[in-house]
């Protein structure tokens, strides 16, 4: 029956709790503690960059991004992240009959009109198979479900592992009309993946400080809103930012031209005390323009 399809969670019970009450309590606690640590952006935001690892590691940083959404409402949330499992070029959206994206907290409604429009755009495909094993978007949904009204529609977009800067430009052009009015863009990306497990060991000394320096260099280019600077930095350093093409989508939109601000930063190496392998997490916000500044 039309509209009966759903995207199911792939990492519930492993990356975060499968039990709805346990998950709600965990996310609410992370959001509460984020509100206590820092006030967040001074005003409303147009876009967020948030990490997507297991909540034990990236949950606190992710909460620092999403806590700014409490008490707000949006016409839609456009959610863009990298495909970790498929090396296709371009981008994927759910199939047009797919109505919801499920987590243990319930069903997040998919904006099927927006998804249908994107599926017809250059460089896009409609294919649920791209989403079935993927955690990059799923990891953001419990935060959105607890911070925003549960009826807020989402537009899930996966950037293929073989995507180029030109693909990011095409995605940005297709997404731009969806961000008119009261809409939010969420970019899902972790930052540096360091260690032999990730085939990235560019230095052996002063590892914590040098990872931080590498990440903050990338973040400075994001804060400047310059897509070319960011892309050049990633190419020059080889920085293993898994969602770098998704970040480029943001940087190729007008909302990025007015800057962004780093809200919180951390690494799994600091948490575990082991730097043989470390993944970095950043929460970044791009402010919404006030009407008088448009």
N, C-alpha and C positions, 0 to 999 in steps of 0.2 A: 504494500500500500504506500502511496506517495507520502513522503514526509516521515516515514517510520524508521529510517536509518539513524544510527547514532555512532559517534566516535567514542570508543571505550577507553578508560584509563589503562596505560601500559605499565606504570611504575607504582601504583597504589599498593601498599603493603610492603614495599621495599624502600622507596625513596621518601615516602611519607606514610602516615598511618592509613590503613584501610577502613578502620572503624570511624563512622561519621562524627561521633561525639569527641573521640580522641583527636581527630584532625581539626575540628572546629576549635577545640580548646587550645591545641598547639598553635594554630595560626592566630587566633585572637591574642594569645599570650605574646607571640612574637610582635604583633602590631602594637600592643600596649607598651611593651618594653622599648620598641623603636620610638614611640611618642615621648617616652621619658628621657631617652638619650639625647634627642635633638628635635627642634621644632619642625625641621623639614623646610621645604620651599616657602618663601614669604607669601606667595599668592598661588592661584590655580596653575595647574600644569597642562601642557598640551601633549607631552610625550614623556615616557619613562624608559630607561634602560635598567633591566633587572636580571639577576643571575637565575640559573635553572638547575642547580645541582641538588643532591639530597638535602632535605631541610635541616638536617643536623649540621651541615656545613654552610650552606648559602642562605638558610632561612632568615637569619637575623638581618643580613644585608638586603635581601629582597623585601623584607618588611619595612625597611627604611624608605624604600621607594613607594610601596603601596599604602602606607599609613596616611600619606597626603591625600588619598582619595576618600577617606572616611567623610560621610556627610555630603558627598557630592553625587551628581547623577550625570550620565552621558547618554546621548542617543545611540552610540555604539562604541565598542572598543575594537580597534584594529590591532591584531596580535601577530607579530612577525618574528620568526625565529629560524635557525638553521636546521636543515635535515642532517642528522648524524648517521643515517643509514642508507641514503640514496644519493648517488653522485650526479643526478641530472642537472642540466642547465635550466635557468629560468626559475619559476616558482610554481607551487602547487596550492590549490584550495580544495576543500571537501567537495564531493560530488553534490549536485544541485538538490538531490532528494535527502541529503543528510541534514537533519533538523537540529540536533543538539550534540554537545560535547560533554560527556558525563565524567564526573568525579564522584568520590564517596559523599560529597556534600550535595549532590543533585545534578540536574541537567542544565548546563549553560546554553541558552538558545543561540543558534547560529543565524546571523542575518543572511537569509538565503537570497534575497534580492541583490545584496552587495556581492555575495559569492558568485552568483550567476553572471553579474557584470564583469567580474574579474576573470572568470573562466574563459570569457570570450575575448579578453585583452591579449595583445601580443606577449608571448613568453610565458603564459600561464597554462596550466592544465588542471582539470578537475579529477582528483584521484584519491579516494580514501586510503588506499594502500600505503601512501606516503606517510600517513598519520598514525597508522596502527601500532608501530613499535616506538614512536617518537615521544621523548620526554620534554623537549625544549619548550613547547607551548603548554603542555599539561601542567608543568611545574608552576606556572603562573596562575592557573585557574583558581586554586583554592584561595589565594590572596584576593583575587578579583571578586570571588563569590562572597567572601566575608567583609570586604571593604565597600562593595557597591550593592545596589539593589539586585536581587537574584534574577530579575527579568531583563537585565541589561544585555542586549545582543552583542555577540562577538563575531569577528571576521578573522578566522584562522588562516595564516599564510606561512608556508614553509619555503625557504630559499634553498634550492638544490645545492648539493655539495660541489657541483661543477659550475656554479654560477659565476659570472664575471661582473666587473664594475658596470658594464653596459646593461646587464640583467638588473642590477640594483637600480639603475636609472629608469629602466622600463617599469619596474615594480613601483618606484616612487611616483612616476607619472600616472599609473593606474590607480594608486591608492589616494592620491591628492584629492580627488572629488569626494571621497568618503570622509575626509577630515574637515569638511565644511561644517559650520555650526558647532554644536556641542558634541565633539568626538574626542577620543583619546587614542593615541598610538602607544603601544607597548612593544619594545624591542627586547627580545630574550637573547642574552649573550653572557657567557662567562668570559673571563679575560685570560691571562697567560696560563697555559698548561705546561708546567715545567717538569722535566725528568725523562729518563729512558723510556718509561711507559708511553710517553707522548712523542718520543723521538725528537725531543727538543732540550738540549743541554748546551746552550750557547756560552755558559760560563760555569766555573767550578768553585770560585772564591766569592765570599761575601754574598752568598746566594739570596738571603732574605732582602737585603738592601737593593741588590741589583734587579730582583724581580719587581720590587716596588718601583724602582726607577723606570723600568721598562713599561709597566702598566701606567704609571702617571704620565709618561710621555704620550702614550696613546690617548689617555683621558684628556690631556691638554688640547689635543687636536679636535676632540669631540666638543669640548667646551668652546672652542673657537668657531664651531659650526662649519668647518671647511672639509668637504668630502675628499678633495684631492690631497690635502695634507694628511688626512687620516689614512687614505689608501696608500700613499707613498711611504708613510711611517711603517705600516704593516709589511709592505714589500721589502723595505730596507732592513728591518730588524728580524723579519721572519716571525714576528709575534704570533703566537698560537691562540688567537682570539676566535673562538669557534663560530661566533655570530658576526664576524666582521662584515660580511655582505649585508646582513640585516641592519647593522649600525649604519652602513652606507646609505641604505634606504632612507633612514631618518635624516642623514646629513645632506641628502639631495632634495629635501622638502623645504619649503619656505620657513617652516617653524624653526628650523635649525639655525637660521641666519641671525637669530636674536640671542644665541648663546645657550649654554647649559651649565648646570652646576653639579659637582660631585657631592652626594649626600653621605655615602659611607663606602668604605673599602676594607677588605679583609682577604686573608688567604687560608687555605686549608693547611698549609705548612705551619702557620702560626698556631692554629688550633691543635694540631697533632704533635707539634714539636719536631716533626720529621720533614726535612727538605729534600729527601730523595725524589719525592713526587709532590707537587703542589699545584693547586688550581686557584686562580684569583677571582674575586667577586667584587663588582662595583654596582652601586645604585646611583643613577644619574637622572636628573630631571631637566626637561626643557620647559621654560615657563610659557604659559598662554599669554598672548598679547592682550593687553587691556584695550577696550574699544577706542579710547581716545588716542592710542598709539598706532592704530592701524592706518 
